Amino acid sequence: MGGIGNLRRMSLQWNLADLFEATADAVPDRTAIVCGDRRFTYRELDERATRLANHLAARGIGRGDHVGLYLYNGPEYVEGTFAAYKLGAVPINVNYRYVEGELAYLFDNADLRALVHGREFVDRIAHVAAEAPGLTVFVAVEDGTDTDLARIGATEYEEALAGASGDRAFAPRSEEDLYILYTGGTTGMPKGVMWHQRDFFLSTLGPLLAMGGEMPDTPEAFVQKAVDGGGTVSMPIAPLMHGAALWVAMMTLFAGNTLVLSSSRKMDPHEIWSTVERERIMSISLVGDAMARPLIEALDDDGATYDLSGFFVIGSGGAILSPAVKARIAERLPSVMVIDSLGASETGYQGTNAGTDAEGRPRFAMGEHTTVLDDDNRPVAPGSGVVGRLARGGYVPLGYYKDPEKTASVFAEFEGKRWVLPGDMAMIEADGTITLLGRGSVSINSGGEKIFPEEVESALKSHPDVFDVVVVGVPDERWGERVAAVVKPRPGSQPGVEALAEHCHTLLARYKAPREVHLVDEIVRSPSGKADYRWAKARATGQA
């Protein structure tokens, strides 16, 4: 295809469904998505999403309604996302690890009207559906189980598509249609971050798509860029219910490229490398060390001989890669570029790693809309050494869904400008880069000194006996809190507190070193790889 003259609309909006349909119209015969032995072109993917949208519409789902996606990775997750957007409805990510209490809270808090879900979840859904009386429409994706769909009145997914129209007969959509991402964070129940689609695209997807070049200033220009480009094959490793993975999926499709998804329920490093080899994947995205370390170390296993000659990029978002893991990647895959990006559900994309400071803390090159604010919400001076709260201005979310109190605590105004402050503490260096210290909500106060777990974790991960670690503060009668490390050691190793503390002394101030170590078989993390600090504190204090 050489142009976008066949676009359905005379002019496009910054609307996610509009952009997806325009891209599908412009490059209909390119491969859009691959998952196992299933492959769909852009035309096929768009038609399947349209059919699902029309099925939902026939069941009463329309503009502004919330559609839950309770699924493992697969084409149906992408189809469900764009089906909702086509209707002007809002897809809601549902964590497939949630137990019934958490599901009941989310179904109610998110005001779900419809749910696209794995068949295996029917019994769990049936137990909590009464907590969300507005939830009446269910579409079940086959997964090899034989749970009775009649328990909740669900329609089988492919049956729903087969019985619905493939025609786009949708009402006009808006740039102010909502994008909502539910985020669990490290504490508390999940919260729905609300964006206008225009602000979300221009804050996050657009800058990431244009990384290394100038960002097009119109939706049509983005579609034309997809027409002129294409050919890249990308694979997000994390679950699509995690924002960073879904952002990569959206970017891949808006760029006219090929999205590859794993059908495995758990991360299998060798399955991933086999897929990279088979599909000639050029880039993968993951979430921090929890995914990168086992992935890169699997290349040293017996029989791990993969042709990775077409593999060029590892991107990390949602958690920062430690210097030790970056060094291991560089050693094992010297021709692969590592891109460590900073962002959050509340901020979207903020910046790209620009090295480390003298203490090994990550520094990021930020955009013009990111700064550090002091306690009075005033920007701190570059090079002042003042520790403040990382803040994002410009295109920012509307707030948290149905939570004005939390919205007021995270969003602030100063001199007529609105900022979002998700909780990260940071400093602005003299050259304008920003040193990230860590999340204030999990910082440790020991004798009046503030210690950020992330910097201690990074130091400990460089010890040869440590495979994974989470650092927390535990009560201390003298100091208020002391540093405790919950460590998954390498096989055959039993690192003690003296050895690990001495190792930290070579990298950090002495008061930051762990004063106790708890060895565990596994570190509990979210499906996206983020540390569960509540679990780690319970483990360190004997309450797990």
C-alpha positions in Angstrom: 0.0 0.0 0.0 1.4 3.4 -0.9 -0.9 5.8 0.9 -3.9 6.3 3.0 -6.4 7.4 0.5 -8.8 4.6 1.4 -9.4 5.8 4.9 -13.0 5.7 6.0 -13.0 9.2 7.4 -12.1 12.5 5.8 -10.1 13.3 8.9 -9.0 11.2 11.9 -9.2 12.0 15.6 -6.8 11.0 18.4 -9.1 8.1 19.1 -7.7 4.6 19.6 -10.4 2.8 17.6 -10.2 5.4 14.7 -6.4 4.9 14.6 -6.6 1.1 14.6 -9.3 1.0 11.9 -7.3 3.5 9.8 -4.1 1.4 10.1 -6.0 -1.8 9.2 -7.5 -0.1 6.2 -4.1 1.1 5.1 -2.2 -2.1 5.5 -4.9 -4.8 5.4 -2.8 -7.7 4.2 0.1 -7.4 6.6 0.4 -9.9 9.4 -1.0 -8.1 12.5 -0.8 -10.8 15.2 0.8 -14.2 15.8 0.1 -16.5 18.8 1.2 -20.1 18.5 -0.1 -21.4 15.3 -2.7 -18.6 14.9 -2.0 -15.7 12.5 -4.3 -12.9 11.6 -3.8 -10.1 9.1 -4.8 -6.5 9.9 -8.0 -7.1 7.9 -8.9 -10.2 9.8 -8.0 -8.8 13.2 -10.1 -5.7 12.6 -13.1 -7.8 11.4 -12.9 -10.0 14.4 -12.9 -7.0 16.7 -15.8 -5.5 14.8 -17.8 -8.7 15.1 -17.2 -8.8 18.9 -18.2 -5.2 19.1 -21.4 -5.9 17.3 -22.2 -8.9 19.5 -21.7 -6.7 22.6 -23.9 -3.9 21.1 -26.7 -6.4 20.4 -26.5 -7.3 24.1 -27.0 -3.7 25.1 -23.4 -2.6 25.6 -22.7 0.9 24.3 -21.0 4.2 24.7 -19.4 4.7 28.1 -20.0 1.1 29.3 -17.2 -0.8 30.9 -16.1 -4.1 29.5 -13.8 -6.3 31.6 -11.0 -8.4 30.0 -10.3 -11.4 32.3 -7.9 -13.3 30.0 -4.5 -14.6 29.5 -2.5 -13.3 26.6 -3.9 -14.1 23.1 -5.5 -12.4 20.1 -8.8 -12.2 22.1 -7.3 -9.7 24.5 -6.4 -7.4 21.6 -9.8 -8.0 19.9 -11.6 -7.3 23.1 -9.7 -4.1 23.7 -10.5 -2.6 20.3 -14.1 -4.0 20.2 -14.8 -1.9 23.3 -13.2 1.2 21.8 -15.1 0.8 18.6 -18.4 1.1 20.6 -17.1 4.1 22.6 -17.0 1.7 25.6 -14.1 1.3 27.9 -12.0 -2.0 28.3 -11.0 -2.8 31.9 -8.0 -5.0 32.6 -8.7 -7.7 35.2 -5.8 -9.5 36.9 -6.3 -13.2 36.3 -4.5 -14.0 39.6 -7.2 -12.2 41.7 -9.0 -14.3 44.3 -12.8 -13.9 44.7 -12.6 -11.1 47.2 -10.4 -9.0 44.9 -12.5 -9.8 41.9 -15.7 -8.8 43.7 -14.1 -5.5 44.6 -12.9 -4.8 41.0 -16.1 -5.9 39.3 -18.1 -3.5 41.6 -15.6 -0.6 41.6 -15.2 -0.7 37.8 -19.0 -0.8 37.2 -18.5 -3.7 34.7 -21.4 -4.3 32.3 -19.8 -7.0 30.2 -16.9 -9.5 30.7 -14.8 -11.2 28.1 -13.1 -14.1 30.0 -11.4 -17.4 29.9 -13.8 -20.4 30.2 -11.9 -21.7 33.1 -12.9 -18.6 35.2 -16.7 -19.3 35.0 -17.0 -20.8 38.5 -15.1 -18.0 40.1 -17.1 -15.4 38.2 -20.4 -17.1 39.3 -19.4 -16.8 42.9 -18.9 -13.0 42.8 -21.2 -11.8 40.0 -23.9 -10.9 42.5 -21.6 -8.2 43.9 -21.8 -6.5 40.5 -25.5 -6.5 39.5 -24.8 -4.4 36.4 -22.6 -7.2 35.0 -25.0 -9.2 32.7 -23.1 -9.9 29.5 -20.4 -12.7 29.4 -18.3 -14.0 26.4 -16.2 -17.0 27.2 -13.0 -17.8 25.3 -12.3 -21.5 24.9 -9.2 -22.7 26.8 -9.5 -26.4 26.9 -11.7 -26.6 30.0 -15.3 -27.8 30.0 -16.8 -25.5 32.6 -20.6 -25.1 32.1 -21.2 -21.7 30.5 -24.8 -21.8 31.5 -23.8 -21.0 35.1 -23.4 -17.4 34.1 -25.3 -17.4 30.8 -22.1 -16.9 28.8 -21.8 -17.1 25.0 -18.8 -18.9 23.5 -16.4 -16.4 21.9 -16.2 -17.8 18.4 -19.9 -18.5 18.4 -20.4 -14.8 19.3 -18.2 -13.7 16.4 -19.8 -16.0 13.9 -23.3 -14.7 14.7 -22.4 -11.0 14.6 -22.0 -8.6 11.6 -18.6 -7.7 10.3 -19.8 -4.3 9.2 -18.5 -1.1 11.0 -21.8 0.6 11.7 -20.7 2.4 14.8 -21.6 5.9 16.1 -19.0 8.6 15.9 -16.3 8.4 18.5 -14.4 11.1 20.4 -10.9 12.1 21.4 -12.4 12.4 24.9 -13.5 8.7 25.0 -11.9 7.2 28.1 -8.9 4.9 28.5 -8.8 3.3 31.9 -6.0 1.2 33.4 -6.5 -0.5 36.7 -3.3 -0.6 38.7 -2.6 -2.5 41.9 0.6 -0.8 42.8 2.5 -2.0 46.0 -0.2 -1.2 48.5 -4.0 -1.0 48.6 -6.8 -2.2 46.3 -6.6 -1.6 42.6 -7.4 1.9 41.3 -8.6 2.8 37.8 -6.5 5.6 36.2 -8.6 7.6 33.8 -7.3 9.3 30.7 -8.9 11.0 27.7 -7.7 8.9 24.8 -6.1 11.9 23.1 -4.0 12.7 26.2 -3.0 9.1 26.6 -1.9 8.8 23.0 0.0 12.0 23.0 1.7 11.4 26.3 2.7 7.8 25.8 2.1 5.9 22.5 3.0 8.8 20.3 6.4 9.6 21.9 7.3 6.0 22.1 6.4 5.4 18.4 8.4 8.4 17.5 11.4 7.5 19.7 14.6 8.7 18.0 12.7 11.0 15.6 10.1 13.7 15.3 6.6 12.9 16.4 4.0 13.4 13.7 1.5 16.1 14.5 -1.7 14.6 13.0 -3.3 11.2 13.3 -3.1 10.9 9.5 0.6 11.4 9.7 0.9 8.5 12.1 -1.0 6.2 9.8 1.1 7.3 6.8 4.2 6.5 8.9 2.8 2.9 9.4 2.2 2.6 5.7 5.7 3.7 4.9 7.3 1.6 7.6 6.3 -1.8 8.8 8.2 -5.0 8.9 9.3 -5.0 12.6 8.2 -8.0 14.7 7.8 -7.3 18.4 6.9 -9.5 21.4 5.8 -8.2 24.9 6.6 -10.9 27.5 4.4 -9.5 30.3 0.7 -10.2 30.5 -1.4 -7.7 28.4 -3.4 -7.0 31.6 -0.3 -5.0 32.6 -0.2 -1.5 31.1 3.4 -1.6 29.8 2.7 -4.8 27.8 -0.6 -3.5 26.3 1.2 -0.2 25.4 3.7 -2.2 23.4 1.0 -4.2 21.7 -0.9 -1.0 20.8 2.3 0.7 19.5 3.2 -2.4 17.4 -0.3 -2.3 15.7 -0.4 1.4 15.3 2.9 1.2 13.5 1.7 -1.4 11.1 4.1 -4.0 12.5 3.6 -7.6 13.7 2.7 -8.4 17.3 3.8 -11.8 18.6 2.2 -13.2 21.8 3.1 -16.3 23.8 0.3 -18.7 24.6 2.2 -20.0 27.7 0.5 -19.3 31.1 3.9 -18.8 32.8 7.1 -17.3 31.5 9.2 -20.0 30.0 12.6 -18.6 28.9 13.3 -21.3 26.4 9.8 -21.0 24.9 10.4 -17.3 24.4 13.8 -17.8 22.8 12.4 -20.5 20.5 9.6 -18.0 19.5 12.2 -15.3 18.9 14.1 -17.6 16.6 11.1 -19.0 14.8 9.3 -15.7 14.2 12.4 -13.6 13.6 11.4 -11.3 16.4 13.4 -8.1 16.4 12.5 -6.7 19.8 11.0 -8.0 23.1 9.7 -6.0 26.0 9.7 -7.1 29.6 9.4 -5.7 33.2 12.7 -5.4 35.0 15.1 -8.0 36.4 12.4 -10.5 37.4 11.9 -11.3 33.7 15.3 -10.3 32.2 17.5 -12.3 34.6 16.0 -15.8 34.0 15.6 -15.0 30.3 19.3 -14.0 29.7 20.6 -16.8 32.0 18.7 -19.4 30.1 21.0 -18.9 27.2 23.7 -20.6 29.2 21.7 -23.8 29.7 22.8 -27.0 28.0 21.4 -27.2 24.5 20.4 -23.5 24.3 21.6 -22.8 20.8 19.3 -20.2 19.2 19.7 -18.2 16.1 19.3 -14.7 17.4 20.9 -12.9 14.4 17.7 -10.9 13.7 17.2 -9.9 17.4 18.2 -6.3 18.2 16.3 -4.7 21.1 15.3 -5.5 24.7 13.1 -2.9 26.2 12.1 -2.7 29.9 9.3 -0.7 31.3 7.4 -0.8 34.6 10.6 -1.7 36.6 14.2 -0.6 36.2 16.9 -3.1 35.1 19.8 -3.3 37.5 23.3 -2.6 36.3 24.2 -6.2 37.1 21.6 -7.6 34.7 22.4 -5.0 32.0 26.0 -6.0 32.2 25.0 -9.7 31.8 22.9 -8.9 28.8 25.8 -6.9 27.2 28.1 -9.8 27.9 25.8 -12.5 26.4 24.2 -10.4 23.6 26.7 -7.7 22.8 24.9 -6.6 19.6 21.5 -6.1 21.4 20.4 -2.6 22.5 18.9 -2.3 25.9 16.2 0.5 26.3 15.2 1.1 29.9 12.1 3.4 30.0 10.5 5.1 32.9 6.7 5.4 33.2 3.7 4.6 35.3 0.0 4.0 34.9 -0.5 7.6 36.2 2.1 9.3 34.1 2.4 7.3 30.9 5.9 7.4 29.3 8.3 9.8 31.0 11.8 9.2 29.8 14.7 6.8 28.9 17.6 5.7 31.0 20.7 7.8 30.7 23.1 5.8 32.9 23.7 5.9 36.6 25.0 8.3 39.2 28.1 7.8 41.4 26.1 5.5 43.7 24.7 3.4 40.9 21.2 5.0 41.0 19.4 5.2 37.6 19.3 8.5 35.8 16.8 9.4 33.1 16.6 11.9 30.3 13.1 13.3 30.7 10.8 15.2 28.5 9.9 18.9 28.9 6.8 18.0 31.0 8.7 16.1 33.7 10.3 17.7 36.7 10.8 17.3 40.5 8.6 19.2 42.9 9.4 20.1 46.6 6.9 19.9 49.5 5.3 23.2 48.3 4.8 21.8 44.8 7.5 24.1 43.4 10.1 22.8 40.9 13.5 22.2 42.5 16.5 23.8 41.0 18.8 21.6 38.9 21.9 20.5 40.7 20.6 21.6 44.1 20.6 18.1 45.5 17.1 18.6 46.9 15.1 15.4 47.0 11.5 15.9 45.9 8.6 14.1 44.2 8.8 13.2 40.5 6.1 15.1 38.7 4.5 14.9 35.2 2.7 17.8 33.6 1.3 18.3 30.1 -0.9 15.5 29.1 -2.0 13.9 32.4 -4.9 11.6 33.5 -8.2 12.9 34.7 -7.7 11.1 38.0 -8.8 7.8 39.6 -12.2 6.4 38.8 -14.6 6.9 41.6 -11.9 8.0 44.0 -11.8 11.8 44.5 -9.8 11.5 47.7 -6.9 9.5 46.1 -7.1 11.8 43.0 -6.6 14.8 45.3 -3.5 13.2 46.9 -1.8 12.3 43.7 -2.7 15.3 41.4 -1.6 18.8 42.3 -1.8 22.3 40.7 0.8 25.0 40.9 0.6 28.4 39.1 -2.2 27.1 36.9 -0.4 23.9 35.8 -1.7 20.5 36.7 0.8 17.8 37.8 0.6 14.1 38.6 2.8 12.9 41.4 2.7 9.0 41.5 5.0 8.7 44.5 8.5 8.4 43.1 11.3 10.4 44.8 14.0 12.0 42.7 16.6 14.7 42.2 17.4 16.9 39.2 21.0 16.9 38.2 22.9 20.0 36.9 22.7 18.6 33.4 18.9 18.3 33.6 18.8 14.5 33.9 16.7 13.1 36.8 18.1 10.6 39.3 15.4 8.3 40.4 15.6 7.2 44.1 12.6 5.0 44.6 8.9 4.9 45.6 8.3 7.0 48.7 5.5 4.7 49.9 8.0 1.8 50.5 11.0 3.8 51.7 12.7 2.9 54.9 13.3 5.4 57.7 16.2 4.2 59.8 17.4 6.7 62.4 16.1 9.6 60.4 17.9 8.5 57.2 15.6 7.7 54.3 16.6 4.5 52.4 15.0 3.5 49.2 14.6 -0.3 48.7 15.3 -0.2 45.0 18.9 1.0 45.5 19.7 -1.7 48.0 18.1 -4.3 45.8 20.2 -3.2 42.9 23.4 -3.5 45.0 22.4 -7.0 46.3 21.6 -8.3 42.8 25.2 -7.8 41.8 26.3 -10.4 44.5 27.1 -13.7 42.8 24.9 -15.7 45.3 21.8 -13.6 44.9 19.3 -14.5 42.1 16.4 -12.2 43.2 15.7 -10.0 46.2 13.2 -7.6 47.7 14.2 -5.2 50.5 11.8 -3.8 53.2 12.0 -2.0 56.5 11.1 -3.9 59.7 10.5 -2.4 63.2 13.6 -1.6 65.2 13.5 -0.3 68.8 16.5 1.9 68.4 16.4 3.1 64.8 12.7 3.0 64.1 13.3 0.7 61.1 16.1 -1.5 59.9 16.8 -2.9 56.5 15.8 -6.5 55.8 16.5 -8.4 52.6 14.2 -11.2 51.5 16.6 -13.2 49.1 16.1 -16.0 46.6 19.7 -17.4 46.5 21.3 -19.2 43.6 21.1 -23.0 43.7 23.6 -24.3 46.3 24.2 -20.9 47.9 23.3 -19.7 51.4 24.4 -16.1 51.5 24.4 -14.7 55.1 23.9 -11.2 56.4 27.6 -10.5 57.0 28.6 -11.4 53.4 25.7 -9.4 51.8 26.2 -6.4 54.1 29.9 -6.3 53.3 29.1 -6.5 49.6 26.7 -3.5 50.0 29.4 -1.5 51.8 31.4 -1.4 48.6 28.5 0.2 46.7 26.4 2.1 49.2 26.6 4.0 52.5 27.0 1.6 55.4 23.6 2.5 56.9 21.8 1.2 53.8 23.2 -2.4 54.1 20.8 -5.1 55.2 20.9 -6.0 58.9 19.0 -9.2 58.4 18.5 -11.7 55.6 15.6 -14.1 55.0 16.2 -16.8 52.4 13.2 -18.0 50.4 12.6 -20.5 47.6 10.7 -17.9 45.5 10.1 -14.2 45.5 6.4 -13.3 45.3 5.8 -10.8 42.4 2.9 -9.7 40.4 2.4 -11.3 36.9 4.1 -8.2 35.5 7.2 -8.8 37.6 6.7 -6.0 40.2 7.8 -6.7 43.8 5.1 -7.5 46.4 6.4 -5.4 49.3 3.5 -6.4 51.5 4.4 -10.1 51.2 8.1 -9.3 51.7 7.4 -7.3 54.9 5.2 -10.1 56.2 7.9 -12.7 55.4 10.6 -10.6 57.1 8.5 -10.0 60.2 7.4 -13.7 60.5 3.8 -12.9 59.7 3.6 -14.6 56.3 
